């Protein structure tokens, strides 16, 4: 029975993490990769949660490289935006980083949600270490877009 409760809690946390948004001022990292028992969620639980997210947002199944797909769940867009570098063509260009901007590298895409006291930009993105995370990142060499 304890294992069933842990699995239900895991499914709930994984599902809610896909719909959770933080205020721009928040610098709390997102890490929903652990269950109540401290172990990683089973692949079947994660697969069901990803399918529920895809159905809710109408973005199709999650691809292997899914940072662009995650951004589609947050900001919309067609399947061409599953590829991170295609976000560099969406919206209008910005001269530099700012809260609310989409930040695009050649291999990754995320959303700037804040700035640390020491000046680093906080970025929330999917497929960052295999999960949705919000953390300080270097934006050197990146492109910034207003969507």
FENTAMO-V930516 format. One record per run of one state. SS is the DSSP state (2 for helix, 1 for strand, 0 for the rest). FROM is the first residue (numbers start at 0). LEN is the number of residues. If there is no record, write none. Layout:
ss	from	len
SS	FROM	LEN
SS	FROM	LEN
This chain:
ss	from	len
0	0	1
2	1	18
0	19	14
1	33	1
0	34	5
1	39	1
0	40	2
2	42	15
0	57	9
2	66	9
0	75	3
2	78	4
0	82	1
2	83	6
0	89	2
1	91	2
0	93	8
1	101	3
0	104	4
1	108	7
0	115	5
1	120	5
0	125	7
1	132	5
0	137	5
1	142	4
0	146	1
